Amino acid sequence: GHFMPEGAINGHTARFMVDTGATLVAIGRDEAARLGLDLSSASKGISQTANGPVPVQIVVLDRVRVGGVEIHNVGAAIVPQSMPFVLLGNSFLSRFQMRRDNDVMQLTLK
């Protein structure tokens, strides 16, 4: 039941996992460094996760591309732990109409 599209953040390849329960796109600190994200002016906060509260840094991604669609100015939370995927949360997904048909998820730009 997991959807894992390929795509890019600010022109750098990324592996995503769709997470309709996440408010923001969530990126591990190591992946944020690989993507060249500047965290110097990031806001700090606490996020409630399934594993409890986690300190995060909040940034705005210039560009997030999945398939042939690119969205600009997407909110993201940088988390301290490493993650195998970037969680594609609602700061990206809310700009689409989502349709799931068995093992296929279709996103249509609103």
C-alpha positions as CSV (number, residue, x, y, z in Angstrom):
1,G,0.0,0.0,0.0
2,H,3.0,2.4,-0.2
3,F,3.4,4.7,-3.2
4,M,7.1,5.6,-3.9
5,P,7.5,7.9,-6.9
6,E,10.8,9.2,-8.2
7,G,11.3,12.9,-8.5
8,A,13.5,15.9,-7.5
9,I,13.9,18.6,-5.0
10,N,15.5,21.8,-6.3
11,G,16.8,19.9,-9.3
12,H,18.4,17.1,-7.2
13,T,17.0,13.6,-7.5
14,A,15.0,12.3,-4.6
15,R,13.0,9.1,-3.7
16,F,9.7,9.9,-2.2
17,M,7.1,8.0,-0.2
18,V,3.6,9.4,-0.3
19,D,2.4,10.2,3.3
20,T,-1.1,11.6,3.4
21,G,-0.8,11.9,7.2
22,A,2.1,14.3,7.1
23,T,1.4,18.0,7.1
24,L,4.7,18.9,5.4
25,V,7.2,17.2,3.1
26,A,9.6,15.6,5.6
27,I,13.3,15.2,4.9
28,G,16.1,13.7,7.0
29,R,19.0,15.9,7.9
30,D,21.5,13.8,5.9
31,E,19.3,14.0,2.8
32,A,18.8,17.8,3.3
33,A,22.6,18.2,3.2
34,R,22.8,16.0,0.0
35,L,20.1,18.2,-1.6
36,G,22.1,21.3,-0.7
37,L,19.4,22.8,1.4
38,D,20.4,26.0,3.4
39,L,19.1,25.6,6.9
40,S,20.8,28.7,8.3
41,S,17.5,30.7,8.3
42,A,15.2,27.8,9.0
43,S,12.5,28.2,11.7
44,K,12.7,25.7,14.5
45,G,9.8,23.8,15.9
46,I,8.5,20.5,17.3
47,S,6.6,18.0,15.3
48,Q,4.3,15.3,16.7
49,T,5.2,12.0,15.0
50,A,4.1,8.4,15.5
51,N,7.2,8.1,17.6
52,G,6.5,11.2,19.7
53,P,7.7,14.8,19.6
54,V,10.7,15.5,17.3
55,P,12.6,18.8,16.8
56,V,12.4,20.0,13.3
57,Q,13.7,22.9,11.1
58,I,11.0,24.4,8.8
59,V,12.1,25.5,5.3
60,V,10.4,26.3,2.0
61,L,11.6,24.2,-1.0
62,D,11.9,26.2,-4.2
63,R,10.8,23.3,-6.5
64,V,9.5,19.8,-6.0
65,R,9.0,17.6,-9.0
66,V,7.2,14.3,-9.2
67,G,6.8,12.7,-12.6
68,G,6.2,15.5,-15.1
69,V,4.7,18.0,-12.6
70,E,6.8,20.6,-10.7
71,I,5.4,22.6,-7.8
72,H,7.0,25.7,-6.4
73,N,7.3,27.0,-2.8
74,V,6.6,23.8,-0.9
75,G,6.9,23.7,2.9
76,A,9.2,21.0,4.4
77,A,10.3,19.9,7.8
78,I,13.9,18.8,8.3
79,V,14.2,16.0,10.9
80,P,17.4,15.0,12.7
81,Q,17.2,11.3,12.0
82,S,18.1,9.7,8.7
83,M,15.2,8.4,6.6
84,P,15.2,6.1,3.6
85,F,12.7,8.3,1.7
86,V,11.5,11.9,1.6
87,L,8.0,11.8,2.9
88,L,5.7,13.5,0.4
89,G,3.3,15.3,2.7
90,N,0.3,17.5,2.3
91,S,2.3,20.7,1.6
92,F,2.8,19.1,-1.8
93,L,-0.2,16.7,-2.1
94,S,-2.9,19.3,-1.2
95,R,-2.2,20.9,-4.6
96,F,-3.6,17.8,-6.3
97,Q,-6.7,15.8,-6.6
98,M,-5.8,12.3,-5.5
99,R,-7.4,9.1,-6.8
100,R,-6.4,5.6,-5.8
101,D,-7.5,2.6,-7.8
102,N,-6.1,-0.5,-6.1
103,D,-2.3,-0.3,-6.5
104,V,-2.3,2.9,-8.6
105,M,-2.4,6.4,-7.3
106,Q,-3.2,9.2,-9.7
107,L,-2.4,12.8,-8.9
108,T,-4.1,15.5,-11.0
109,L,-3.1,19.1,-10.6
110,K,-6.0,21.2,-9.2
